[in-house]
């Protein structure tokens, strides 16, 4: 039995093919956020990318500002802001304002930046990005705490009495750092008392890294006199579910091939690239779920073996299915998968079993009570009536008198 209830979220890079209207694609992403809010998803994340064409959202802050106006309860995460690309004071100011616009529903997700092509356009050396993530988090966390910062980083920023004149709406706004294969995510999470956004949870290498990176985070936090909470860990994976496995496969096969065009464009030259993998290849190695709620439950249990009681399962959205099939998959996640993982129906099941175990005694009470009512009527009436045969066959019918 879980000690930490599992939450569900969506993570959108997003991925949109080149033959679609970018305007309508972004609109669908926002409409999906509204739907996620309506059916009880806990989190919704937007990414930041600047090249490659498919991942067309350059500003998670803009997407969240729009989504905040369409939603009421769901938390909205920057997944992630690539800190080396931005002046830390400007980032802190945007984050604080966005937290107000969402009435404290913001999760500040930060990372070094994934695409080398993005860093190239900015004239940055991507090999320095992880060090800059650390430095950026240091400055931004101090600014969001109300500190005034005078500090210089050659080639990046030069701050003089810098301060965030508007502090976050939520003084306990959650910080998350991206974590994939390297130990950097775990050490940063411990250093800044942050959650971990594990975006390669079921990928080859990423699954095995979960245990190591979680241990690194816990060990580093212990040295700082703190402890890591598994509730702050997000594990992201591809999940699409339907009533049957065949139906789920039919719903995503065409979209998967369209998405794979992007992967081929990025890394087809590499022997181990996902560009060379079929859906069946990924299913066989448990890297994705395309199947039924039971398959999603099994994948979550696999992740629990690596990080027991991890806090949130993020469904990676890569636009493999239509919007309607995607919404049905999300609905099935909330109707069937999370209740099974969290034991939401355990008392209902106990009550169901208890009623079956005691049904003979309960039926006897019903039959006796009903017979007494008819006997009483017969004693008081000149025209007695007989107990109907259907009540003898099904005593439950007499419950309504």
C-alpha positions in Angstrom: 0.0 0.0 0.0 1.3 3.4 -1.0 2.3 5.9 1.7 2.1 8.7 -0.9 -0.9 8.9 -3.2 0.1 9.0 -6.8 -0.8 12.0 -8.9 -1.3 12.2 -12.6 0.0 14.9 -14.9 0.6 15.7 -18.6 3.9 16.9 -20.1 3.9 18.7 -23.4 7.2 19.6 -25.1 5.1 19.9 -27.4 5.5 17.9 -30.6 3.5 19.1 -33.6 4.1 17.9 -37.2 5.1 20.3 -40.0 1.9 20.0 -42.0 -0.4 21.4 -39.4 -1.4 25.0 -38.5 0.9 26.0 -35.6 -1.9 28.3 -34.3 -4.4 25.5 -34.0 -1.8 23.2 -32.6 -1.1 25.5 -29.7 -4.8 26.1 -29.2 -5.3 22.3 -28.9 -2.6 22.2 -26.2 -4.4 24.8 -24.2 -7.8 23.0 -24.7 -6.2 19.8 -23.4 -5.0 21.7 -20.3 -8.6 22.7 -19.6 -9.8 19.1 -20.1 -7.1 17.8 -17.8 -8.2 20.3 -15.1 -11.8 19.1 -15.5 -11.1 15.4 -15.0 -8.8 15.8 -12.0 -5.2 15.8 -13.4 -2.9 17.3 -10.8 -0.2 18.9 -13.1 0.3 20.1 -16.6 3.7 21.0 -18.0 4.8 23.1 -21.0 8.3 22.9 -22.5 10.7 25.5 -24.0 12.5 24.9 -27.3 13.7 27.2 -30.1 14.7 25.0 -33.0 13.9 21.8 -34.8 10.4 22.8 -35.8 8.3 20.2 -34.0 8.7 21.4 -30.4 7.3 24.8 -31.3 6.6 26.3 -27.9 9.4 28.9 -27.2 7.9 30.1 -23.9 6.3 27.9 -21.2 5.5 31.1 -19.4 3.2 32.3 -22.2 1.5 29.0 -22.4 0.9 28.9 -18.7 -0.4 32.4 -18.6 -3.0 31.4 -21.2 -3.8 28.1 -19.5 -4.2 29.8 -16.1 -7.2 31.7 -17.5 -8.9 28.5 -18.7 -8.3 26.3 -15.6 -9.2 26.5 -11.9 -7.4 23.9 -9.9 -4.6 22.1 -11.8 -1.0 23.1 -11.1 1.0 24.4 -14.1 4.7 23.8 -14.6 7.5 25.2 -16.7 8.9 22.1 -18.2 11.5 23.5 -18.2 12.9 27.0 -18.5 16.4 26.6 -19.9 18.2 28.9 -17.5 21.4 29.5 -19.4 19.3 31.2 -22.1 17.9 33.9 -19.8 19.1 36.7 -17.5 18.3 35.3 -14.0 16.6 38.6 -12.9 14.3 38.5 -15.8 13.5 34.9 -15.2 12.8 35.5 -11.5 10.5 38.4 -12.4 8.5 36.4 -14.9 8.1 33.5 -12.5 6.9 35.7 -9.7 4.3 37.4 -12.0 3.2 34.1 -13.4 2.6 32.7 -9.9 0.2 35.6 -9.3 -1.6 35.1 -12.5 -2.2 31.5 -11.6 -3.1 32.3 -8.0 -0.2 30.2 -6.7 -0.6 27.2 -9.0 2.9 27.6 -10.6 5.6 24.9 -10.4 9.0 26.4 -11.4 10.8 23.8 -13.5 14.3 24.5 -14.5 16.9 22.8 -16.6 20.1 23.3 -18.6 18.5 23.2 -22.0 18.1 20.1 -24.1 18.7 21.0 -27.7 22.3 21.9 -28.6 20.9 23.7 -31.7 19.2 26.2 -29.3 22.4 26.9 -27.5 24.2 27.2 -30.9 21.9 29.9 -32.1 22.6 31.9 -29.0 26.4 31.5 -29.3 26.5 29.4 -26.1 28.7 26.3 -25.4 26.2 23.6 -24.4 28.9 21.9 -22.5 28.7 24.6 -19.9 25.0 24.4 -19.5 24.9 22.2 -16.4 27.2 24.6 -14.5 25.1 27.5 -15.6 22.0 25.7 -14.3 23.5 25.6 -10.9 24.5 29.2 -11.0 21.2 30.3 -12.3 19.3 28.5 -9.6 21.4 30.0 -7.0 20.6 33.6 -8.1 17.0 33.0 -8.9 16.2 31.3 -5.7 17.7 34.1 -3.7 15.8 36.7 -5.8 12.5 34.9 -5.3 13.2 34.8 -1.5 13.4 38.6 -1.5 17.2 39.0 -1.5 19.1 41.8 -3.3 21.9 40.5 -5.4 25.0 42.1 -6.8 26.9 39.6 -8.8 28.6 39.2 -12.2 29.0 36.2 -14.5 31.2 37.1 -17.4 29.4 36.6 -20.7 26.0 36.0 -19.0 24.8 38.6 -16.5 26.0 41.6 -14.5 23.6 42.4 -11.6 23.7 45.5 -9.5 21.4 45.5 -6.5 19.1 43.3 -8.4 15.8 42.4 -6.7 12.4 41.0 -7.6 10.1 43.9 -6.7 7.1 41.4 -6.9 7.6 38.3 -4.9 5.7 35.0 -5.7 2.0 34.7 -4.7 2.9 31.4 -3.1 5.9 31.8 -0.8 6.4 28.0 -0.9 6.2 27.7 -4.6 7.7 24.4 -5.7 11.0 24.2 -7.6 11.8 21.2 -9.8 14.9 20.4 -11.8 15.2 18.3 -14.9 16.8 14.9 -14.4 17.5 12.4 -17.1 20.7 10.3 -17.3 23.4 12.2 -15.6 23.8 12.6 -11.8 23.4 16.4 -12.1 19.6 16.4 -11.6 19.8 14.5 -8.3 22.6 16.7 -6.9 20.8 19.9 -7.9 17.5 18.7 -6.4 19.2 18.1 -3.1 21.1 21.4 -3.1 18.0 23.5 -3.8 15.5 21.4 -1.9 13.7 20.8 -5.2 11.7 18.1 -6.8 13.0 16.0 -9.7 11.5 16.0 -13.1 12.6 12.6 -14.5 11.9 13.0 -18.2 13.6 9.7 -19.4 12.1 7.4 -16.7 11.4 4.5 -19.0 13.9 5.1 -21.8 16.9 2.8 -22.3 19.4 4.0 -19.7 16.9 6.4 -18.1 15.1 3.7 -16.2 18.3 2.3 -14.7 19.4 5.9 -13.9 16.3 6.4 -11.7 17.7 4.4 -8.8 21.2 6.0 -9.0 19.9 9.6 -9.3 17.4 9.1 -6.5 20.2 7.8 -4.2 22.4 10.7 -5.2 19.7 13.1 -4.3 18.9 11.4 -0.9 22.6 11.1 0.0 23.4 14.8 -0.9 20.3 16.0 1.0 21.3 14.0 4.1 24.7 15.8 4.1 22.8 19.1 4.1 20.6 18.0 7.0 17.5 17.5 4.9 15.6 14.6 3.4 14.1 14.1 0.0 10.4 13.4 -0.3 9.4 10.9 -3.0 6.2 12.9 -3.4 8.3 15.5 -5.3 9.5 13.0 -7.9 7.8 13.1 -11.3 8.3 10.1 -13.6 7.4 10.8 -17.3 6.7 8.2 -19.8 4.7 7.6 -23.0 1.3 6.2 -22.1 -1.7 5.8 -24.4 -4.5 3.5 -23.3 -7.7 2.2 -24.8 -10.2 -0.6 -24.2 -7.9 -3.1 -25.9 -4.3 -3.3 -26.9 -5.2 -3.6 -30.6 -7.4 -0.5 -30.4 -4.6 1.5 -28.7 -2.1 0.4 -31.3 -4.4 1.4 -34.1 -5.0 4.8 -32.6 -1.3 5.7 -32.3 0.5 4.0 -35.2 0.1 6.7 -37.8 1.0 9.5 -35.3 4.0 7.6 -34.1 5.4 7.4 -37.7 4.8 11.2 -38.1 6.6 11.9 -34.8 9.5 9.6 -35.8 10.2 11.9 -38.8 11.4 14.5 -36.3 13.6 12.0 -34.5 15.1 10.9 -37.8 15.8 14.5 -38.6 17.7 14.9 -35.3 19.5 11.6 -34.9 19.0 9.1 -37.7 22.8 8.8 -38.1 23.1 7.2 -34.7 22.8 3.4 -34.6 20.9 3.4 -31.3 18.6 6.3 -32.2 14.8 5.8 -31.5 14.5 6.7 -35.2 15.2 3.0 -35.9 12.7 1.6 -33.5 9.2 0.4 -34.2 6.3 0.7 -31.7 6.7 -3.1 -31.1 10.4 -2.6 -30.3 9.6 0.1 -27.7 6.8 -2.0 -26.2 9.0 -5.1 -25.9 11.6 -3.2 -23.9 8.9 -1.5 -21.7 9.9 2.0 -22.8 6.3 2.9 -23.6 2.8 1.9 -22.8 0.3 1.5 -25.7 -2.4 -0.8 -24.4 -4.9 -1.1 -21.6 -5.2 0.4 -18.1 -3.7 -2.8 -16.8 -0.6 -2.2 -18.9 -0.3 1.4 -17.4 -0.7 0.0 -13.9 2.2 -2.5 -14.6 4.4 0.3 -15.9 3.8 2.3 -12.8 4.7 -0.6 -10.6 8.0 -1.0 -12.5 8.7 2.6 -11.7 7.9 2.1 -8.1 10.6 -0.6 -8.0 13.1 2.2 -8.7 11.6 5.0 -6.6 9.0 3.7 -4.1 6.1 6.1 -3.6 7.2 8.5 -6.4 4.7 11.3 -6.5 3.5 11.9 -10.0 3.2 9.9 -13.2 3.5 12.3 -16.2 2.0 11.2 -19.5 4.3 12.4 -22.2 2.3 13.8 -25.1 3.9 13.3 -28.5 0.7 13.7 -30.5 0.6 10.0 -31.5 -3.2 10.0 -31.4 -6.1 12.2 -32.3 -7.3 14.7 -29.7 -10.4 12.7 -28.9 -8.5 9.4 -28.5 -6.0 11.2 -26.3 -8.7 12.6 -24.1 -10.2 9.2 -23.8 -6.8 7.8 -22.7 -6.5 10.5 -20.1 -10.0 9.8 -18.8 -9.2 6.1 -18.5 -6.0 7.0 -16.6 -8.1 8.9 -14.0 -11.1 6.4 -14.0 -9.1 3.1 -13.8 -5.4 3.5 -13.3 -5.0 5.9 -10.4 -7.8 4.3 -8.4 -6.1 0.9 -8.7 -2.7 2.3 -7.7 -3.9 4.4 -4.8 -6.5 1.9 -3.5 -9.3 4.4 -3.8 -11.9 1.6 -3.9 -10.5 -0.6 -1.2 -13.3 0.2 1.3 -15.9 -0.2 -1.4 -14.4 -3.6 -2.2 -14.5 -4.6 1.5 -18.1 -3.5 1.7 -19.0 -5.4 -1.5 -17.3 -8.6 -0.1 -19.0 -8.1 3.3 -22.4 -7.8 1.7 -21.8 -11.1 -0.2 -20.6 -12.9 2.8 -23.6 -11.9 4.9 -26.2 -12.0 2.2 -28.0 -15.1 3.5 -28.6 -13.5 6.8 -29.7 -10.2 5.3 -32.1 -11.9 2.9 -33.6 -13.9 5.8 -34.2 -10.6 7.6 -35.9 -9.2 4.5 -38.1 -12.2 4.0 -39.1 -12.4 7.7 -39.8 -8.7 7.8 -41.9 -8.8 4.6 -43.9 -11.9 5.8 -44.6 -10.1 9.1 -46.0 -7.1 7.2 -48.4 -9.4 5.2 -49.4 -11.3 8.3 -50.2 -8.1 10.1 -52.3 -6.9 7.2 -54.1 -10.2 7.1 -54.9 -10.0 10.8 -56.4 -6.5 10.4 -58.2 -6.9 7.1 -61.3 -8.7 6.0 -59.7 -9.3 2.7 -56.2 -10.8 3.2 -53.7 -10.8 0.4 -51.0 -13.4 -0.5 -47.3 -12.7 -0.6 -46.4 -12.2 -4.3 -44.3 -14.9 -5.9 -41.7 -12.4 -7.2 -41.0 -11.3 -3.6 -40.4 -14.8 -2.7 -37.9 -15.2 -5.6 -36.2 -11.9 -5.1 -36.7 -10.5 -1.5 -34.7 -7.4 -2.4 -37.7 -6.1 -4.3 -39.5 -5.6 -1.0 -36.9 -3.0 0.2 -39.0 -0.3 -1.4 -42.1 -1.4 0.5 
